[in-house]
Amino acid sequence: MKKIYHLKTCNTCQRIIKDIQPTSDFVLQGIKEEEITVKQLEEMHALSGSYEALFSKRAKLYKEMDLKNQELKEEDYKHYILEHYTFLKRPVIIVEDQIFIGNSAKTVAAAKEAIS
């Protein structure tokens, strides 16, 4: 599978997609327009090893809901990601059996290398 979960309105996601130049066999899923399904999240979890790795602690709602002062478990991370798209750390790039989560330069470089 070759897929990129992103937010269409996110300039960082758009810059990364342009930079890595995904081939035409990639599926781009705008997570605001097309919600992440339980099956899709479980596939990401299988590749990443944890829901926490997929969870964005930079989301505005994370601060608003005061989640940083709560002791979240894996099931909580899963619940919040499914509840609202902003909790997914993005972009999430899947290249066959590899997953690249987030927008750090190191992650983007590794994803670019896996694609080329």
N, CA, C and O atoms as CSV, one atom per row, in Angstrom:
chain,resi,resn,atom,element,x,y,z
A,1,MET,N,N,0.838,-1.182,0.000
A,1,MET,CA,C,0.000,0.000,0.000
A,1,MET,C,C,0.883,1.245,0.000
A,1,MET,O,O,1.919,1.301,0.663
A,2,LYS,N,N,0.448,2.221,-0.750
A,2,LYS,CA,C,1.133,3.514,-0.791
A,2,LYS,C,C,0.078,4.584,-0.565
A,2,LYS,O,O,-0.808,4.801,-1.392
A,3,LYS,N,N,0.199,5.247,0.585
A,3,LYS,CA,C,-0.840,6.197,0.961
A,3,LYS,C,C,-0.268,7.334,1.786
A,3,LYS,O,O,0.700,7.165,2.528
A,4,ILE,N,N,-0.890,8.500,1.638
A,4,ILE,CA,C,-0.516,9.658,2.446
A,4,ILE,C,C,-1.790,10.228,3.065
A,4,ILE,O,O,-2.719,10.630,2.365
A,5,TYR,N,N,-1.804,10.252,4.390
A,5,TYR,CA,C,-2.888,10.898,5.129
A,5,TYR,C,C,-2.411,12.306,5.422
A,5,TYR,O,O,-1.350,12.495,6.018
A,6,HIS,N,N,-3.185,13.290,5.011
A,6,HIS,CA,C,-2.744,14.683,5.172
A,6,HIS,C,C,-3.947,15.593,5.380
A,6,HIS,O,O,-5.098,15.161,5.311
A,7,LEU,N,N,-3.655,16.846,5.632
A,7,LEU,CA,C,-4.683,17.863,5.764
A,7,LEU,C,C,-4.478,18.834,4.601
A,7,LEU,O,O,-3.424,19.458,4.481
A,8,LYS,N,N,-5.491,18.952,3.753
A,8,LYS,CA,C,-5.366,19.771,2.546
A,8,LYS,C,C,-5.071,21.232,2.838
A,8,LYS,O,O,-4.431,21.910,2.034
A,9,THR,N,N,-5.531,21.719,3.978
A,9,THR,CA,C,-5.342,23.130,4.323
A,9,THR,C,C,-4.034,23.394,5.054
A,9,THR,O,O,-3.740,24.535,5.412
A,10,CYS,N,N,-3.253,22.352,5.277
A,10,CYS,CA,C,-1.992,22.484,6.010
A,10,CYS,C,C,-0.856,22.758,5.026
A,10,CYS,O,O,-0.537,21.922,4.181
A,11,ASN,N,N,-0.255,23.933,5.147
A,11,ASN,CA,C,0.847,24.301,4.251
A,11,ASN,C,C,2.035,23.357,4.391
A,11,ASN,O,O,2.701,23.044,3.404
A,12,THR,N,N,2.300,22.904,5.606
A,12,THR,CA,C,3.416,21.987,5.832
A,12,THR,C,C,3.180,20.669,5.095
A,12,THR,O,O,4.084,20.145,4.446
A,13,CYS,N,N,1.962,20.138,5.199
A,13,CYS,CA,C,1.637,18.889,4.483
A,13,CYS,C,C,1.800,19.071,2.981
A,13,CYS,O,O,2.367,18.212,2.306
A,14,GLN,N,N,1.304,20.187,2.456
A,14,GLN,CA,C,1.397,20.443,1.019
A,14,GLN,C,C,2.860,20.562,0.571
A,14,GLN,O,O,3.238,20.057,-0.486
A,15,ARG,N,N,3.671,21.231,1.387
A,15,ARG,CA,C,5.094,21.382,1.058
A,15,ARG,C,C,5.790,20.020,1.033
A,15,ARG,O,O,6.596,19.742,0.145
A,16,ILE,N,N,5.471,19.179,2.013
A,16,ILE,CA,C,6.093,17.854,2.097
A,16,ILE,C,C,5.675,16.983,0.915
A,16,ILE,O,O,6.510,16.299,0.323
A,17,ILE,N,N,4.406,17.005,0.576
A,17,ILE,CA,C,3.926,16.215,-0.561
A,17,ILE,C,C,4.622,16.664,-1.843
A,17,ILE,O,O,5.032,15.835,-2.655
A,18,LYS,N,N,4.753,17.961,-2.018
A,18,LYS,CA,C,5.441,18.493,-3.201
A,18,LYS,C,C,6.910,18.064,-3.198
A,18,LYS,O,O,7.468,17.721,-4.240
A,19,ASP,N,N,7.525,18.088,-2.020
A,19,ASP,CA,C,8.937,17.755,-1.883
A,19,ASP,C,C,9.217,16.269,-2.164
A,19,ASP,O,O,10.179,15.939,-2.857
A,20,ILE,N,N,8.387,15.390,-1.632
A,20,ILE,CA,C,8.661,13.959,-1.807
A,20,ILE,C,C,8.195,13.422,-3.148
A,20,ILE,O,O,8.584,12.323,-3.544
A,21,GLN,N,N,7.371,14.180,-3.849
A,21,GLN,CA,C,6.895,13.812,-5.178
A,21,GLN,C,C,6.394,12.369,-5.246
A,21,GLN,O,O,7.014,11.524,-5.892
A,22,PRO,N,N,5.261,12.085,-4.574
A,22,PRO,CA,C,4.741,10.716,-4.612
A,22,PRO,C,C,4.332,10.322,-6.037
A,22,PRO,O,O,3.832,11.143,-6.805
A,23,THR,N,N,4.554,9.067,-6.362
A,23,THR,CA,C,4.207,8.565,-7.687
A,23,THR,C,C,2.689,8.455,-7.818
A,23,THR,O,O,1.963,8.561,-6.830
A,24,SER,N,N,2.228,8.245,-9.023
A,24,SER,CA,C,0.781,8.226,-9.289
A,24,SER,C,C,0.056,7.058,-8.614
A,24,SER,O,O,-1.172,7.071,-8.522
A,25,ASP,N,N,0.793,6.056,-8.143
A,25,ASP,CA,C,0.137,4.937,-7.467
A,25,ASP,C,C,-0.126,5.203,-5.986
A,25,ASP,O,O,-0.611,4.322,-5.276
A,26,PHE,N,N,0.191,6.409,-5.515
A,26,PHE,CA,C,-0.101,6.809,-4.139
A,26,PHE,C,C,-1.547,7.273,-4.030
A,26,PHE,O,O,-2.071,7.919,-4.937
A,27,VAL,N,N,-2.181,6.942,-2.925
A,27,VAL,CA,C,-3.516,7.449,-2.616
A,27,VAL,C,C,-3.336,8.572,-1.603
A,27,VAL,O,O,-2.725,8.381,-0.552
A,28,LEU,N,N,-3.871,9.738,-1.926
A,28,LEU,CA,C,-3.815,10.869,-1.002
A,28,LEU,C,C,-5.184,10.989,-0.337
A,28,LEU,O,O,-6.203,11.113,-1.015
A,29,GLN,N,N,-5.198,10.951,0.984
A,29,GLN,CA,C,-6.455,11.062,1.712
A,29,GLN,C,C,-6.445,12.305,2.584
A,29,GLN,O,O,-5.685,12.405,3.547
A,30,GLY,N,N,-7.312,13.255,2.223
A,30,GLY,CA,C,-7.499,14.449,3.048
A,30,GLY,C,C,-8.336,14.050,4.254
A,30,GLY,O,O,-9.511,13.712,4.113
A,31,ILE,N,N,-7.735,14.089,5.441
A,31,ILE,CA,C,-8.392,13.539,6.631
A,31,ILE,C,C,-9.559,14.380,7.142
A,31,ILE,O,O,-10.360,13.899,7.943
A,32,LYS,N,N,-9.664,15.618,6.693
A,32,LYS,CA,C,-10.811,16.440,7.092
A,32,LYS,C,C,-12.027,16.072,6.235
A,32,LYS,O,O,-13.151,16.006,6.732
A,33,GLU,N,N,-11.788,15.837,4.961
A,33,GLU,CA,C,-12.870,15.520,4.032
A,33,GLU,C,C,-13.288,14.048,4.124
A,33,GLU,O,O,-14.467,13.720,3.995
A,34,GLU,N,N,-12.328,13.185,4.342
A,34,GLU,CA,C,-12.583,11.738,4.405
A,34,GLU,C,C,-12.026,11.218,5.734
A,34,GLU,O,O,-10.822,11.016,5.887
A,35,GLU,N,N,-12.927,11.011,6.679
A,35,GLU,CA,C,-12.507,10.609,8.026
A,35,GLU,C,C,-11.733,9.295,8.021
A,35,GLU,O,O,-11.948,8.425,7.177
A,36,ILE,N,N,-10.845,9.182,8.968
A,36,ILE,CA,C,-10.064,7.961,9.141
A,36,ILE,C,C,-10.980,6.896,9.731
A,36,ILE,O,O,-11.697,7.151,10.698
A,37,THR,N,N,-10.953,5.717,9.151
A,37,THR,CA,C,-11.770,4.621,9.662
A,37,THR,C,C,-11.000,3.856,10.738
A,37,THR,O,O,-9.782,3.985,10.863
A,38,VAL,N,N,-11.727,3.069,11.501
A,38,VAL,CA,C,-11.097,2.230,12.524
A,38,VAL,C,C,-10.080,1.310,11.865
A,38,VAL,O,O,-8.975,1.132,12.376
A,39,LYS,N,N,-10.453,0.724,10.729
A,39,LYS,CA,C,-9.559,-0.198,10.005
A,39,LYS,C,C,-8.265,0.517,9.574
A,39,LYS,O,O,-7.171,-0.025,9.730
A,40,GLN,N,N,-8.399,1.717,9.041
A,40,GLN,CA,C,-7.217,2.475,8.605
A,40,GLN,C,C,-6.308,2.797,9.793
A,40,GLN,O,O,-5.087,2.670,9.703
A,41,LEU,N,N,-6.911,3.213,10.898
A,41,LEU,CA,C,-6.115,3.544,12.079
A,41,LEU,C,C,-5.422,2.298,12.629
A,41,LEU,O,O,-4.278,2.370,13.079
A,42,GLU,N,N,-6.106,1.169,12.592
A,42,GLU,CA,C,-5.496,-0.081,13.063
A,42,GLU,C,C,-4.351,-0.510,12.154
A,42,GLU,O,O,-3.367,-1.078,12.628
A,43,GLU,N,N,-4.466,-0.244,10.847
A,43,GLU,CA,C,-3.366,-0.538,9.918
A,43,GLU,C,C,-2.153,0.342,10.246
A,43,GLU,O,O,-1.015,-0.129,10.241
A,44,MET,N,N,-2.410,1.629,10.530
A,44,MET,CA,C,-1.315,2.536,10.901
A,44,MET,C,C,-0.684,2.071,12.216
A,44,MET,O,O,0.537,2.103,12.371
A,45,HIS,N,N,-1.512,1.646,13.146
A,45,HIS,CA,C,-1.040,1.163,14.454
A,45,HIS,C,C,-0.151,-0.064,14.284
A,45,HIS,O,O,0.880,-0.188,14.946
A,46,ALA,N,N,-0.554,-0.969,13.396
A,46,ALA,CA,C,0.223,-2.192,13.156
A,46,ALA,C,C,1.625,-1.850,12.646
A,46,ALA,O,O,2.592,-2.531,12.986
A,47,LEU,N,N,1.734,-0.811,11.842
A,47,LEU,CA,C,3.034,-0.401,11.301
A,47,LEU,C,C,3.849,0.422,12.298
A,47,LEU,O,O,5.071,0.287,12.365
A,48,SER,N,N,3.180,1.264,13.063
A,48,SER,CA,C,3.896,2.163,13.973
A,48,SER,C,C,4.160,1.555,15.347
A,48,SER,O,O,5.121,1.931,16.018
A,49,GLY,N,N,3.315,0.622,15.766
A,49,GLY,CA,C,3.506,-0.016,17.062
A,49,GLY,C,C,2.790,0.649,18.219
A,49,GLY,O,O,2.701,0.080,19.307
A,50,SER,N,N,2.268,1.872,17.990
A,50,SER,CA,C,1.510,2.511,19.074
A,50,SER,C,C,0.607,3.610,18.532
A,50,SER,O,O,0.896,4.242,17.516
A,51,TYR,N,N,-0.491,3.814,19.241
A,51,TYR,CA,C,-1.390,4.922,18.892
A,51,TYR,C,C,-0.782,6.248,19.328
A,51,TYR,O,O,-1.026,7.284,18.709
A,52,GLU,N,N,0.005,6.213,20.388
A,52,GLU,CA,C,0.631,7.440,20.875
A,52,GLU,C,C,1.566,8.030,19.815
A,52,GLU,O,O,1.660,9.250,19.685
A,53,ALA,N,N,2.251,7.178,19.064
A,53,ALA,CA,C,3.149,7.640,18.005
A,53,ALA,C,C,2.383,8.381,16.907
A,53,ALA,O,O,2.936,9.245,16.226
A,54,LEU,N,N,1.113,8.035,16.746
A,54,LEU,CA,C,0.273,8.648,15.720
A,54,LEU,C,C,-0.448,9.899,16.225
A,54,LEU,O,O,-1.076,10.617,15.447
A,55,PHE,N,N,-0.355,10.149,17.505
A,55,PHE,CA,C,-1.128,11.206,18.159
A,55,PHE,C,C,-0.360,12.521,18.190
A,55,PHE,O,O,0.816,12.559,18.554
A,56,SER,N,N,-1.032,13.588,17.809
A,56,SER,CA,C,-0.402,14.907,17.807
A,56,SER,C,C,-0.671,15.639,19.115
A,56,SER,O,O,-1.811,15.972,19.440
A,57,LYS,N,N,0.394,15.877,19.846
A,57,LYS,CA,C,0.271,16.629,21.092
A,57,LYS,C,C,0.378,18.133,20.824
A,57,LYS,O,O,0.376,18.941,21.753
A,58,ARG,N,N,0.472,18.491,19.551
A,58,ARG,CA,C,0.511,19.904,19.175
A,58,ARG,C,C,-0.864,20.417,18.758
A,58,ARG,O,O,-1.036,21.605,18.483
A,59,ALA,N,N,-1.841,19.510,18.713
A,59,ALA,CA,C,-3.192,19.895,18.305
A,59,ALA,C,C,-3.776,20.909,19.290
A,59,ALA,O,O,-3.584,20.806,20.502
A,60,LYS,N,N,-4.477,21.868,18.750
A,60,LYS,CA,C,-5.099,22.909,19.563
A,60,LYS,C,C,-6.050,22.284,20.598
A,60,LYS,O,O,-6.090,22.712,21.751
A,61,LEU,N,N,-6.804,21.282,20.175
A,61,LEU,CA,C,-7.751,20.613,21.076
A,61,LEU,C,C,-7.049,19.916,22.242
A,61,LEU,O,O,-7.618,19.793,23.327
A,62,TYR,N,N,-5.828,19.466,22.023
A,62,TYR,CA,C,-5.060,18.809,23.084
A,62,TYR,C,C,-4.900,19.757,24.274
A,62,TYR,O,O,-5.056,19.371,25.433
A,63,LYS,N,N,-4.590,20.994,23.949
A,63,LYS,CA,C,-4.434,22.008,25.001
A,63,LYS,C,C,-5.795,22.420,25.561
A,63,LYS,O,O,-5.966,22.528,26.775
A,64,GLU,N,N,-6.766,22.650,24.665
A,64,GLU,CA,C,-8.101,23.085,25.090
A,64,GLU,C,C,-8.780,22.073,26.004
A,64,GLU,O,O,-9.469,22.452,26.951
A,65,MET,N,N,-8.588,20.794,25.724
A,65,MET,CA,C,-9.219,19.732,26.521
A,65,MET,C,C,-8.373,19.359,27.743
A,65,MET,O,O,-8.743,18.479,28.520
A,66,ASP,N,N,-7.237,20.037,27.902
A,66,ASP,CA,C,-6.324,19.803,29.024
A,66,ASP,C,C,-5.877,18.340,29.110
A,66,ASP,O,O,-5.756,17.777,30.199
A,67,LEU,N,N,-5.633,17.734,27.936
A,67,LEU,CA,C,-5.239,16.323,27.894
A,67,LEU,C,C,-3.822,16.108,28.410
A,67,LEU,O,O,-3.483,15.007,28.843
A,68,LYS,N,N,-2.992,17.146,28.369
A,68,LYS,CA,C,-1.604,16.979,28.826
A,68,LYS,C,C,-1.533,16.686,30.322
A,68,LYS,O,O,-0.547,16.129,30.803
A,69,ASN,N,N,-2.567,17.057,31.046
A,69,ASN,CA,C,-2.597,16.807,32.489
A,69,ASN,C,C,-3.351,15.531,32.849
A,69,ASN,O,O,-3.640,15.276,34.018
A,70,GLN,N,N,-3.668,14.729,31.824
A,70,GLN,CA,C,-4.338,13.455,32.061
A,70,GLN,C,C,-3.379,12.328,31.691
A,70,GLN,O,O,-2.490,12.503,30.858
A,71,GLU,N,N,-3.564,11.198,32.305
A,71,GLU,CA,C,-2.724,10.047,31.990
A,71,GLU,C,C,-3.428,9.228,30.906
A,71,GLU,O,O,-4.301,8.408,31.190
A,72,LEU,N,N,-3.026,9.471,29.664
A,72,LEU,CA,C,-3.681,8.809,28.540
A,72,LEU,C,C,-3.079,7.431,28.283
A,72,LEU,O,O,-1.868,7.231,28.379
A,73,LYS,N,N,-3.956,6.494,27.957
A,73,LYS,CA,C,-3.539,5.129,27.601
A,73,LYS,C,C,-3.690,4.968,26.091
A,73,LYS,O,O,-4.249,5.834,25.418
A,74,GLU,N,N,-3.192,3.867,25.572
A,74,GLU,CA,C,-3.271,3.597,24.129
A,74,GLU,C,C,-4.706,3.721,23.606
A,74,GLU,O,O,-4.933,4.319,22.554
A,75,GLU,N,N,-5.668,3.160,24.334
A,75,GLU,CA,C,-7.068,3.228,23.902
A,75,GLU,C,C,-7.564,4.674,23.848
A,75,GLU,O,O,-8.387,5.018,23.001
A,76,ASP,N,N,-7.063,5.517,24.753
A,76,ASP,CA,C,-7.452,6.939,24.746
A,76,ASP,C,C,-6.934,7.616,23.485
A,76,ASP,O,O,-7.660,8.364,22.830
A,77,TYR,N,N,-5.674,7.350,23.149
A,77,TYR,CA,C,-5.101,7.940,21.934
A,77,TYR,C,C,-5.913,7.518,20.709
A,77,TYR,O,O,-6.229,8.341,19.851
A,78,LYS,N,N,-6.242,6.241,20.639
A,78,LYS,CA,C,-7.048,5.720,19.521
A,78,LYS,C,C,-8.391,6.442,19.466
A,78,LYS,O,O,-8.821,6.889,18.403
A,79,HIS,N,N,-9.042,6.550,20.607
A,79,HIS,CA,C,-10.357,7.196,20.688
A,79,HIS,C,C,-10.298,8.635,20.186
A,79,HIS,O,O,-11.127,9.047,19.375
A,80,TYR,N,N,-9.327,9.394,20.664
A,80,TYR,CA,C,-9.236,10.808,20.281
A,80,TYR,C,C,-8.908,10.982,18.797
A,80,TYR,O,O,-9.447,11.878,18.147
A,81,ILE,N,N,-8.037,10.140,18.261
A,81,ILE,CA,C,-7.706,10.234,16.828
A,81,ILE,C,C,-8.954,9.969,15.989
A,81,ILE,O,O,-9.196,10.659,14.998
A,82,LEU,N,N,-9.743,8.973,16.382
A,82,LEU,CA,C,-10.965,8.663,15.639
A,82,LEU,C,C,-12.037,9.735,15.844
A,82,LEU,O,O,-12.870,9.969,14.968
A,83,GLU,N,N,-12.004,10.378,17.006
A,83,GLU,CA,C,-13.011,11.394,17.327
A,83,GLU,C,C,-12.803,12.677,16.529
A,83,GLU,O,O,-13.771,13.287,16.074
A,84,HIS,N,N,-11.546,13.093,16.355
A,84,HIS,CA,C,-11.289,14.347,15.647
A,84,HIS,C,C,-9.976,14.269,14.871
A,84,HIS,O,O,-8.937,13.899,15.417
A,85,TYR,N,N,-10.043,14.622,13.595
A,85,TYR,CA,C,-8.895,14.488,12.689
A,85,TYR,C,C,-7.650,15.244,13.149
A,85,TYR,O,O,-6.537,14.838,12.816
A,86,THR,N,N,-7.805,16.325,13.901
A,86,THR,CA,C,-6.625,17.114,14.281
A,86,THR,C,C,-5.687,16.359,15.224
A,86,THR,O,O,-4.537,16.759,15.407
A,87,PHE,N,N,-6.171,15.272,15.821
A,87,PHE,CA,C,-5.321,14.510,16.736
A,87,PHE,C,C,-4.357,13.576,16.002
A,87,PHE,O,O,-3.472,12.993,16.629
A,88,LEU,N,N,-4.515,13.428,14.688
A,88,LEU,CA,C,-3.563,12.589,13.940
A,88,LEU,C,C,-2.341,13.437,13.599
A,88,LEU,O,O,-2.458,14.498,12.986
A,89,LYS,N,N,-1.177,12.957,14.004
A,89,LYS,CA,C,0.080,13.636,13.646
A,89,LYS,C,C,0.224,13.482,12.139
A,89,LYS,O,O,0.046,12.386,11.607
A,90,ARG,N,N,0.540,14.558,11.455
A,90,ARG,CA,C,0.541,14.473,10.003
A,90,ARG,C,C,1.732,15.193,9.379
A,90,ARG,O,O,2.359,16.063,9.983
A,91,PRO,N,N,2.010,14.790,8.151
A,91,PRO,CA,C,1.335,13.730,7.401
A,91,PRO,C,C,1.775,12.339,7.879
A,91,PRO,O,O,2.809,12.173,8.525
A,92,VAL,N,N,0.946,11.358,7.535
A,92,VAL,CA,C,1.317,9.957,7.746
A,92,VAL,C,C,1.522,9.392,6.351
A,92,VAL,O,O,0.608,9.376,5.527
A,93,ILE,N,N,2.736,8.931,6.105
A,93,ILE,CA,C,3.090,8.406,4.784
A,93,ILE,C,C,3.355,6.914,4.934
A,93,ILE,O,O,4.186,6.492,5.739
A,94,ILE,N,N,2.634,6.124,4.142
A,94,ILE,CA,C,2.820,4.677,4.177
A,94,ILE,C,C,3.358,4.236,2.827
A,94,ILE,O,O,2.770,4.512,1.782
A,95,VAL,N,N,4.494,3.543,2.873
A,95,VAL,CA,C,5.109,2.990,1.667
A,95,VAL,C,C,5.281,1.499,1.933
A,95,VAL,O,O,6.215,1.077,2.615
A,96,GLU,N,N,4.356,0.707,1.378
A,96,GLU,CA,C,4.319,-0.740,1.591
A,96,GLU,C,C,4.254,-1.068,3.081
A,96,GLU,O,O,3.210,-0.863,3.700
A,97,ASP,N,N,5.338,-1.570,3.676
A,97,ASP,CA,C,5.303,-1.951,5.095
A,97,ASP,C,C,6.060,-0.966,5.984
A,97,ASP,O,O,6.415,-1.292,7.117
A,98,GLN,N,N,6.307,0.242,5.465
A,98,GLN,CA,C,6.989,1.279,6.240
A,98,GLN,C,C,6.021,2.430,6.493
A,98,GLN,O,O,5.184,2.755,5.651
A,99,ILE,N,N,6.152,3.036,7.667
A,99,ILE,CA,C,5.315,4.189,7.990
A,99,ILE,C,C,6.200,5.347,8.445
A,99,ILE,O,O,7.167,5.162,9.184
A,100,PHE,N,N,5.845,6.541,7.986
A,100,PHE,CA,C,6.572,7.755,8.338
A,100,PHE,C,C,5.547,8.733,8.897
A,100,PHE,O,O,4.594,9.107,8.213
A,101,ILE,N,N,5.751,9.144,10.143
A,101,ILE,CA,C,4.752,9.942,10.850
A,101,ILE,C,C,5.326,11.309,11.209
A,101,ILE,O,O,6.372,11.410,11.850
A,102,GLY,N,N,4.626,12.348,10.788
A,102,GLY,CA,C,5.010,13.693,11.186
A,102,GLY,C,C,5.829,14.420,10.141
A,102,GLY,O,O,6.049,13.924,9.037
A,103,ASN,N,N,6.276,15.612,10.517
A,103,ASN,CA,C,6.915,16.494,9.543
A,103,ASN,C,C,8.356,16.864,9.869
A,103,ASN,O,O,8.870,17.857,9.352
A,104,SER,N,N,9.015,16.078,10.720
A,104,SER,CA,C,10.423,16.392,10.997
A,104,SER,C,C,11.251,16.158,9.737
A,104,SER,O,O,10.913,15.316,8.905
A,105,ALA,N,N,12.318,16.899,9.610
A,105,ALA,CA,C,13.174,16.801,8.427
A,105,ALA,C,C,13.689,15.372,8.240
A,105,ALA,O,O,13.762,14.870,7.118
A,106,LYS,N,N,14.040,14.733,9.340
A,106,LYS,CA,C,14.561,13.365,9.294
A,106,LYS,C,C,13.499,12.388,8.767
A,106,LYS,O,O,13.803,11.520,7.948
A,107,THR,N,N,12.271,12.532,9.234
A,107,THR,CA,C,11.159,11.674,8.804
A,107,THR,C,C,10.862,11.880,7.328
A,107,THR,O,O,10.682,10.915,6.585
A,108,VAL,N,N,10.809,13.136,6.904
A,108,VAL,CA,C,10.524,13.465,5.504
A,108,VAL,C,C,11.625,12.916,4.596
A,108,VAL,O,O,11.336,12.370,3.532
A,109,ALA,N,N,12.879,13.058,5.009
A,109,ALA,CA,C,14.006,12.548,4.216
A,109,ALA,C,C,13.930,11.029,4.075
A,109,ALA,O,O,14.191,10.489,3.000
A,110,ALA,N,N,13.573,10.343,5.160
A,110,ALA,CA,C,13.454,8.879,5.121
A,110,ALA,C,C,12.305,8.455,4.210
A,110,ALA,O,O,12.426,7.475,3.476
A,111,ALA,N,N,11.202,9.181,4.253
A,111,ALA,CA,C,10.054,8.869,3.394
A,111,ALA,C,C,10.416,9.092,1.926
A,111,ALA,O,O,10.067,8.291,1.059
A,112,LYS,N,N,11.108,10.172,1.667
A,112,LYS,CA,C,11.541,10.505,0.297
A,112,LYS,C,C,12.431,9.406,-0.249
A,112,LYS,O,O,12.299,9.008,-1.406
A,113,GLU,N,N,13.336,8.918,0.583
A,113,GLU,CA,C,14.246,7.852,0.176
A,113,GLU,C,C,13.482,6.549,-0.099
A,113,GLU,O,O,13.789,5.835,-1.054
A,114,ALA,N,N,12.499,6.251,0.732
A,114,ALA,CA,C,11.713,5.021,0.558
A,114,ALA,C,C,10.884,5.070,-0.730
A,114,ALA,O,O,10.641,4.042,-1.361
A,115,ILE,N,N,10.458,6.269,-1.106
A,115,ILE,CA,C,9.635,6.433,-2.307
A,115,ILE,C,C,10.481,6.327,-3.573
A,115,ILE,O,O,10.039,5.761,-4.573
A,116,SER,N,N,11.688,6.868,-3.531
A,116,SER,CA,C,12.522,6.877,-4.753
A,116,SER,C,C,13.288,5.590,-4.964
A,116,SER,O,O,14.022,5.462,-5.944
